[in-house]
């Protein structure tokens, strides 16, 4: 181990307690089944109690919808299959891992990781992983389905605990979701909702998609630094030495001739693939840009990023395999794809029940009711200035435990808070920045986060008894640290009157 434990005994006991309590819960799939049933019952109770809220920005009354009825039963029966097959992360994971499976079975990933570890200073591994995770948010699927499992391989090859590697990557990908050096698809999505909410007070108000860019750029380096510190000083010491570290010497051996030849073939394939991508994205009329606007934000390039992951994994894996002699026919390619699917068996079971729970929660309007009521409570506190924004961040972080979608929550919250804060003298862009901080920090401890089940499955590769408690206990230090330092950064930003972005 290259880190020195600095976590307090009390802090370690708290995390062990959280892990024990969490792992004492039923199997994650069973837990989602129980939660689904509770939603059905809660929806009927809410209806009988006459619960109702006013939809933000309208005069529409929103009431819970009971699933404990004949109509509800019919909806459950007819939606059971489509809830599962339509669950957003399912297809993303399956398609991406088909290509990654080829790259892994051919030996390309293992060899590439060995080369990376032998060339990169070990003290910088954590920093590189967290930073790469933050940057992957431009197309977040890359981080979840590629970087997180690869980070485990990187750490294991370096003699460090693979779960620490996954935790560092997960912290960057999901905990630092809103930070980045570049604009992504989330920026115009949120700014559009902010603009509509701002026009309730000021008709014609314009919100630039880059309105939070300066703040998010600085946040990238802050989140990377904090994630680096938490991994090396808190998370990894708590995990202890990696039990299979004895095989690391062979993992770090020098590359032989066939492996070097395979990497050369893969480098040529990567150069060709990159040239094609650049040719399709750099020119204003590139074939991977939006045909109507020429933009990259809503282009086939970003919307088809999962297909590109598949193509890249397959191309590099086959090129390496041909060069190294590990792939001699198409049957070996197909076997590599099949092997990657075998590792997802537990994930598919989890996704089936998680998809039902998320669908039931949306059908019943309980998520909307919880969000609106929570927002009303904050509005009644009478806070102002930095404390007001900190309170808003905390509310968003709390609601994120119940509603995982950033755009769905903002669609509910923006019409309440943007106009309210405008009246108090706060720019809509500031309200959006505060929302993004709160929304990001608790992603990594929220079971409602779409990829939560996948991360548990990744953990179980290295710790068979890992469950929700293991994941939450591992990621909670990141969540708390991000929430504190990111809130402080926004408070300092407000106090200094710095611009959040262009214009």
ABEGO torsion letter per residue (X at the ends): XABBBABBAAAAAAAAAAAAAAAABBBAAAAAAAAAAAAAAAAAAAAAAGBBBBBBGBABBBBBBBABBAAAAAAAAAAAAAAAAABAAAAAAAAAAAAAAAAAAAGAAAAAAAAAAAABBAAAAAAAAAAAAAAAAABAAAAAAAAAAAAAAAAAAAGBBAAAAAAAAAAAAAAAAABBABBBAAAAAAAAAAAAAAAAABBGBBBBAAAAAAAAAAAAAAAAAAAAAAAAAAAAAAAEBBAAAAAAAAAABBBBAAAAAAAAAAAAAAAAAAAAAAAAAABAABAABBAAAGBAAABAAAAAAAAAAAAAAAAAAAAAAAAAGABABAAAAAAAAAAAAAAAAAAAAAAAAAAAAAAAAAAAGAAAAAAAAAAAAAAAAGBBEAAAAAAAAAAAAAAAAABABAAAAAAAAAAAAAAAAAAAGBBAAAAAAAAAAAAAAAAAABAABAAAAAAAAAAAAABAABBAAAAAAAAAAAAAAAAAAAAAAAAAAAAAGBBABBX
